[in-house]
Structure formats: structure tokens, C-alpha cells
Amino acid sequence: MSIYTYTVPEYVPFRMTLPIYNEQNEVVFLLKKNRHRLLTQIAHWNFRGGMPFCYQVQTQDQIPIYKIECLFTGIRYKLLNGKTGEKLPIHQQRVQLLEKMQTVSIKGAVYSLERDPTDTGILRKGTETIATVRNLDHINTSLTNRIRIEASDDQTAALAAVMYHTFIFFGA
């Protein structure tokens, strides 16, 4: 598996673009924070539920690869596939009392993201583990969080990054 890394500052600015590096320390993707639609922003400010922002992974040329959106804060998450333009529903189901698993079907294959007890995100295609995402600084000892992705390929790393950052790192 290939290794990818990115760093999240403790205080995330309103507009954020984080470079994702490969093993050769080259930027392969950008993780970008996007605003919700106006009504979703107002609802989030009032109810404080769901994810505070939308996230996307894009190329350095700003071509979207994957983007997560929601209709209303915390409701009806969708994955936008930048290559095909499809909006795919993300289903959430309870695995344990507080833990959720997110699943999305891409070209007939079912991908699922689940958090393990160490807060590692595990992305599976069917029953096969294709990526793991881990916060190396999950104990707050510094002002940044180093995120490490181990993935089978670049597309898998991009999908793992956007789903982990939305559903596990910020805990939607």
C-alpha cells in the first residue's frame, strides 16, 4: 500500500486548502473546505448538528475528484464523483451505541468507512480493506494533527481522505 500524509492545523481557517503528499513528498491532491448553502449554514449555526462544512478532494489544477455535500446540516450526505458527475447517496448506520458506518456504492461496488477503537478510519471495498486513515497526533500534544493514509492507489486515497476528514476527523 502507498502512504499519503497531510497536516491539519489546530485552528482551521474558514477557507482551508490542505496539500496531501505522497511518499516522494510530492503534492498529489488538495483537501479543501467549502461552505454550505446559505440555508444549511443558518440551520447549522442554530442547531449545531451535522458537519460544519463540506469537503472535497481535488487535483492541483482544482479539478474535483470527490466532494461530500449535504442537503441540510447532518441530513442526506452525498458523494459527488468528479469524474462522472454522479451524486451518490451516503448511507449511515449505527455499528455500536455511538459509532456509525458510512457506505456508498460507486460503479456497483460498495465502499464502507468505519472507525475502529483507536480512531483509525478503515475504508473497505466489500470485505477487503483498501485504505486506513490514522491521526498520528490524536492526543493533543502539538498545534497540528498529522494524518497518515495507507491506500491501494491514488483514487482510493482521495476517497479515504474526504470521507475520513468529514465523518471521523470532525465527527459528523
C-alpha positions in Angstrom: 0.0 0.0 0.0 1.1 3.5 -0.7 1.4 6.1 2.0 0.0 9.7 1.9 0.1 12.4 4.5 -1.4 15.8 5.3 -1.4 18.1 8.3 -4.3 19.9 9.8 -3.6 23.0 11.9 -5.3 23.2 15.3 -7.1 26.3 14.4 -8.6 25.7 10.9 -9.2 28.9 9.0 -12.6 29.5 7.4 -11.2 28.8 3.9 -8.8 26.0 4.0 -6.9 24.0 1.4 -4.5 21.3 2.7 -2.0 19.6 0.4 -1.9 15.8 0.5 1.6 14.4 -0.1 2.7 11.0 -1.4 5.7 9.0 -0.3 8.0 11.1 -2.5 6.8 14.2 -0.7 5.0 15.5 -3.8 1.6 17.1 -3.6 -0.9 14.7 -5.3 -4.2 16.2 -4.0 -5.7 19.2 -2.2 -8.2 18.7 0.6 -10.5 21.8 0.5 -13.1 23.1 2.9 -16.2 24.5 1.2 -19.2 26.5 2.5 -22.6 25.0 2.8 -25.5 26.6 1.1 -26.9 29.6 2.9 -30.0 27.9 4.5 -27.8 25.0 5.6 -25.3 27.4 7.2 -28.1 29.2 9.1 -29.5 25.8 10.3 -26.1 24.7 11.4 -25.5 27.9 13.4 -28.8 27.4 15.1 -28.9 23.7 15.8 -25.1 22.8 15.8 -25.7 19.4 14.3 -24.1 17.6 11.4 -20.9 18.7 9.7 -19.9 22.3 9.9 -18.5 22.4 6.3 -18.4 20.4 3.1 -15.1 19.0 2.0 -13.7 18.0 -1.3 -10.5 16.4 -2.7 -9.3 18.0 -5.9 -6.2 17.9 -8.1 -3.7 20.7 -8.0 -5.4 22.1 -11.1 -8.6 22.4 -9.0 -10.4 19.6 -10.7 -12.7 17.9 -8.2 -12.2 14.2 -7.6 -14.6 13.6 -4.7 -16.8 16.0 -2.8 -19.2 15.5 0.1 -22.3 17.6 0.3 -25.4 17.5 2.4 -28.9 18.8 1.7 -29.4 20.0 5.2 -26.9 20.1 8.1 -26.4 16.5 9.1 -29.0 15.1 6.8 -28.7 13.3 3.4 -25.0 13.2 2.8 -24.0 12.7 -0.9 -20.7 12.0 -2.5 -20.1 13.8 -5.8 -17.8 11.8 -8.1 -15.8 14.4 -10.0 -15.0 12.1 -12.9 -18.6 11.1 -13.7 -20.5 13.9 -12.2 -22.7 11.4 -10.3 -24.2 12.3 -6.9 -24.2 9.1 -4.8 -26.1 8.9 -1.5 -24.0 8.1 1.6 -25.9 5.8 4.0 -25.1 6.0 7.7 -25.9 3.1 10.0 -25.1 2.6 13.7 -22.5 0.0 14.4 -22.4 0.5 18.2 -24.0 2.9 20.6 -22.2 5.9 19.3 -20.3 4.7 16.3 -21.6 5.0 12.7 -20.5 3.4 9.5 -20.9 5.2 6.2 -21.4 3.3 3.0 -21.6 4.5 -0.6 -22.0 2.5 -3.8 -19.6 3.5 -6.7 -20.0 1.7 -10.0 -21.7 -1.3 -8.3 -19.0 -1.7 -5.6 -19.9 -0.9 -2.0 -17.4 1.1 -0.1 -17.7 1.5 3.7 -15.9 3.7 6.2 -15.8 2.6 9.8 -14.0 4.0 12.8 -12.1 1.5 15.0 -11.4 1.9 18.8 -8.2 3.8 18.1 -10.0 6.4 15.9 -8.5 4.9 12.8 -10.7 5.1 9.7 -10.9 1.8 7.8 -12.2 2.0 4.2 -13.4 -1.2 2.7 -14.5 -2.3 -0.7 -16.9 -5.1 0.1 -15.0 -7.0 2.7 -11.4 -6.1 1.6 -9.6 -3.3 3.4 -8.3 -0.9 0.8 -7.3 2.1 3.0 -6.7 3.1 6.5 -6.5 6.6 7.8 -5.0 7.5 11.1 -4.4 10.7 13.1 -0.9 10.4 14.3 -1.4 13.2 16.8 -4.8 12.2 18.2 -3.5 13.1 21.7 -3.3 16.9 21.7 0.4 17.4 22.2 1.1 19.8 19.4 -0.7 22.5 17.4 -1.2 20.3 14.4 -2.6 16.9 13.5 -0.6 14.8 11.1 -2.9 12.4 9.2 -1.5 9.3 7.5 -3.3 7.4 4.8 -2.3 3.9 3.6 -4.2 3.2 0.4 -4.0 0.8 -2.6 -4.0 3.7 -5.1 -4.4 7.5 -5.6 -8.2 7.3 -6.2 -8.7 5.2 -3.0 -6.5 7.7 -1.0 -8.7 10.6 -2.3 -11.9 8.8 -1.3 -10.5 7.8 2.1 -9.2 11.4 2.8 -12.6 13.1 2.1 -14.6 10.6 4.0 -12.3 10.4 7.0 -12.0 14.2 7.3 -15.7 14.6 7.2 -17.0 11.7 9.2 -14.2 10.8 11.6 -11.8 13.8 12.0 -14.6 16.3 12.5 -17.0 13.7 13.7 -20.2 14.3 11.8 
